[in-house]
């Protein structure tokens, strides 16, 4: 694991309701935050950021033989974690990835409630604050109303990340 410092990054205040959203920070499924860091494209093997993805508690991180598993499979193929490594709300052994648990096991869509996932995201935000020298990139593509592997739509996931509170500046 990389060295940890005590300095805490600033966090970005995020509105969570329309009345708190006077500047249209969330509009048409896009988040528009001044002074926030966003990236486009894919997280590559050479990217030094911590690769953050939705995980399960059963320690299955994609299936390379079948080519299934979403971002967990990408992290596995990039050497950011090991197969069967428990990634439920924790760093990988090599510190190159972090799993936010969004399901109990592969294929168990909606097996965690919205509230449980929000708690897991809050935990992740706290971890990010405790590691201010790290940059965390969430492997996420907004798919709008289309349902993802965890059983929630892109719109629902955006709402969960925003409902979890202030987003650390290193996320």
Buried (B, 14 or more C-beta within 10 A) or exposed (E): EEEEEEEEBEBBEBBBEEEEBEEEBBEEEEBEBEEEEEEEEEBEEEBEBBBBBBBBBBBBBBBEEEEBBBBBBBBBBBEBBEBEBBBBBBBBEEBBBBBBBBBBEBEBBEBBEBEBBBBBBBBBBEBBBEBBEBBBBBBBEBBEEEEBBBBBBBBBBBBBBBBBBBBBBBB
